[in-house]
Amino acid sequence: MKDNQRANIFKFIIFVGIIALLWLTGKILPLDKDTIKNSLTRFPLILSCVIFIFSYVIVTFFIWFSKDIFRIISAFLFGPYISTFLVWISETINAFILFNMARYLGRDFVEDFLRKSGGSLDKKFSEAGFPWLLAFRAVPLVPFRFLDIFTGLTDIPPRRYLWAVVLGSPIRIFWLQYALAIAGESVFKDPRKLSEFMLNNKLLFYWSLIYLVLVAVVFFKLKKRQSRCR
């Protein structure tokens, strides 16, 4: 076995160990919503927003199952609009960290593994178009954490995924923050309440759809302009 292959395997083992440790930490360490809420209310609005972003990034990185607590607290304290902005900034930072961690520790091993199977699968991943990435970030089908790690393990260009994170995440985040701020966290525990909320907020859905289309149009316009300048 070559030294490069050994190094890639070693890095991948470290990567898997970190993921397992983070998952286990999230299961063991509890977080108290009231404690976090009381800590944030002690400071002025701007300072509490900065503290929230810092806490969200640090805590949710080490305790994966804590992000829902922070989203609930932010919706209650800051309302749907400010909390959307704060969670968006925090999730963008987390996406950058997790993507690059997966890219550095796990990408080489995955590339070697896929190369043995012909490399066609790796090529398909690397050619994933921006609309697909944007849709995955905007639609609540895949958790952000798993999407950040998965794309980091593929050959998808970092800039392409970062644009998808920046432009696609606000839709998904705003839906959640709006529902939490208006209807409370119980709306996600009762399918009937969730369906009623969706039916009573059709305008929000249409605006989100328009936003998604406009983002895609602007992105492709910029991409064409860049290709012409080369």
C-alpha atoms as one frame of an Amber mdcrd trajectory, in Angstrom:
protein
   0.000   0.000   0.000   1.379   3.415  -0.971   2.102   6.103   1.584  -0.546
   8.409   0.061  -3.196   5.734   0.380  -2.249   5.083   4.000  -2.411   8.797
   4.750  -5.830   9.035   3.088  -7.144   6.078   5.083  -5.735   7.550   8.300
  -7.382  10.922   7.640 -10.681   9.227   6.818 -10.570   7.244  10.069 -10.020
  10.506  11.956 -12.933  12.029  10.048 -15.278   9.146  10.919 -14.117   9.306
  14.530 -14.888  13.032  14.736 -18.372  12.508  13.288 -19.055   9.638  15.699
 -17.798  11.698  18.637 -19.970  14.676  17.686 -23.013  12.430  17.328 -22.364
  10.790  20.698 -21.803  14.163  22.371 -25.142  15.367  21.059 -26.841  12.348
  22.574 -25.214  12.654  25.988 -24.947  16.375  26.757 -28.289  18.070  27.472
 -29.064  21.737  26.838 -31.531  23.817  28.813 -33.600  26.278  26.785 -34.384
  28.508  29.739 -30.709  28.900  30.644 -29.775  29.918  27.100 -32.777  32.231
  26.854 -32.020  33.968  30.149 -28.370  34.385  29.189 -29.249  36.117  25.922
 -31.822  38.476  27.451 -29.200  39.978  29.777 -27.522  41.833  26.912 -28.612
  44.558  24.447 -30.095  43.398  21.158 -26.999  43.766  18.973 -24.712  42.107
  21.506 -27.171  39.284  22.116 -27.334  38.678  18.352 -23.546  38.400  18.166
 -23.491  36.075  21.173 -26.269  33.991  19.629 -24.341  33.490  16.368 -21.158
  32.598  18.224 -23.014  30.181  20.529 -24.968  28.640  17.653 -21.807  27.901
  15.659 -19.794  26.542  18.589 -22.504  24.560  20.371 -24.259  23.127  17.316
 -20.924  21.985  15.889 -20.149  19.888  18.965 -23.749  19.003  19.834 -25.560
  18.268  16.585 -28.991  17.829  18.136 -28.939  21.304  19.714 -29.727  23.444
  16.685 -33.494  23.040  17.104 -33.219  24.518  20.588 -31.384  27.559  19.264
 -33.918  28.030  16.479 -36.827  27.884  18.914 -35.148  30.342  21.269 -34.244
  32.762  18.463 -37.796  32.712  17.058 -39.163  33.526  20.499 -36.627  36.248
  21.349 -35.949  37.912  17.990 -39.037  37.151  15.904 -39.182  35.465  12.473
 -37.143  37.993  10.484 -34.162  38.699  12.735 -33.969  35.047  13.806 -33.924
  33.987  10.148 -30.971  36.270   9.511 -29.099  35.031  12.597 -29.683  31.341
  11.849 -28.751  31.930   8.193 -25.409  33.486   9.154 -24.759  30.701  11.665
 -25.656  27.902   9.247 -23.477  29.453   6.531 -20.489  29.432   8.896 -21.260
  25.847   9.938 -21.568  24.782   6.303 -18.164  26.301   5.521 -16.550  24.488
   8.466 -18.138  21.084   7.861 -17.646  21.195   4.087 -13.944  21.969   4.409
 -13.460  19.435   7.213 -14.998  16.706   5.037 -13.044  17.891   2.007  -9.691
  17.838   3.835 -10.107  14.656   5.897 -12.343  12.460   3.745 -12.247  13.558
   0.112  -8.973  11.831  -0.867 -10.138   8.490   0.517 -13.503   8.722  -1.236
 -11.785   9.721  -4.478  -9.471   6.688  -4.313 -12.398   4.412  -3.514 -14.573
   5.723  -6.356 -11.680   5.640  -8.811 -11.539   1.868  -8.396 -15.166   1.649
  -9.524 -14.440   3.561 -12.724 -14.879   7.102 -11.453 -18.248   7.609 -13.160
 -20.080   8.130  -9.884 -17.536  10.719  -8.723 -17.884  12.538 -12.046 -21.666
  12.680 -11.692 -21.349  14.201  -8.222 -18.828  16.789  -9.385 -21.120  17.815
 -12.246 -24.117  18.368  -9.981 -25.702  21.568 -11.242 -26.350  24.617  -9.143
 -30.175  24.239  -9.338 -29.930  20.810  -7.707 -27.760  22.102  -4.880 -30.024
  25.108  -4.461 -33.088  22.870  -4.269 -31.496  20.592  -1.657 -30.661  23.619
   0.513 -34.101  25.186   0.064 -36.292  22.104   0.486 -36.309  20.388   3.916
 -35.500  16.904   2.650 -31.879  16.488   3.736 -30.525  17.889   7.041 -28.006
  20.686   6.589 -25.287  18.789   8.471 -25.433  15.710   6.243 -25.579  17.837
   3.084 -22.508  19.845   4.149 -20.521  16.682   4.840 -21.681  14.807   1.753
 -20.831  17.620  -0.662 -17.450  18.025   1.034 -16.674  14.373   0.285 -17.475
  14.829  -3.405 -15.663  16.878  -6.035 -18.318  19.605  -6.084 -16.542  22.995
  -6.284 -16.597  24.835  -2.929 -17.740  28.091  -4.503 -20.730  26.419  -6.151
 -21.901  24.846  -2.913 -21.283  28.024  -0.916 -23.492  29.975  -3.301 -26.193
  27.329  -2.875 -25.871  27.655   0.911 -26.037  31.453   0.865 -28.922  31.712
  -1.602 -30.930  28.568  -0.915 -30.891  28.352   2.888 -32.955  31.518   3.679
 -36.142  30.039   2.217 -35.978  26.916   4.338 -34.858  28.768   7.453 -37.517
  31.461   7.139 -40.312  28.907   6.829 -39.210  27.266  10.064 -38.599  30.505
  11.967 -41.886  31.989  10.809 -43.806  28.907  11.913 -42.037  28.823  15.287
 -42.600  32.525  15.928 -46.245  32.552  14.848 -47.550  29.115  15.842 -44.933
  27.843  18.316 -42.919  24.630  18.317 -46.054  22.517  18.819 -46.959  23.066
  15.146 -44.241  20.560  14.157 -45.428  17.979  16.656 -48.985  17.837  15.370
 -49.458  17.013  11.650 -52.921  18.580  11.714 -51.588  21.914  13.002 -48.796
  21.830  10.447 -51.193  21.253   7.561 -53.436  24.064   8.800 -50.477  26.396
   9.047 -49.398  25.552   5.494 -52.913  26.109   4.130 -53.274  29.429   5.913
 -49.971  30.776   4.600 -50.213  30.276   0.845 -48.834  33.745   0.162 -45.639
  32.872   1.997 -45.279  29.758  -0.120 -45.711  31.669  -3.376 -43.221  34.335
  -2.367 -40.697  31.630  -1.472 -41.195  30.012  -4.873 -40.707  33.346  -6.649
 -37.569  33.983  -4.611 -36.130  30.608  -5.597 -36.765  31.254  -9.291 -35.245
  34.754  -9.118 -32.145  33.433  -7.345 -31.639  30.817 -10.068 -32.078  33.421
 -12.830 -29.622  35.856 -11.225 -27.056  33.105 -10.699 -27.162  31.969 -14.322
 -26.949  35.576 -15.527 -23.799  36.094 -13.450 -22.369  32.804 -14.648 -22.886
  33.759 -18.308 -21.320  37.159 -17.688 -18.258  35.549 -16.107 -17.880  33.105
 -19.003 -17.984  35.988 -21.494 -15.283  37.876 -19.603 -12.864  34.949 -19.796
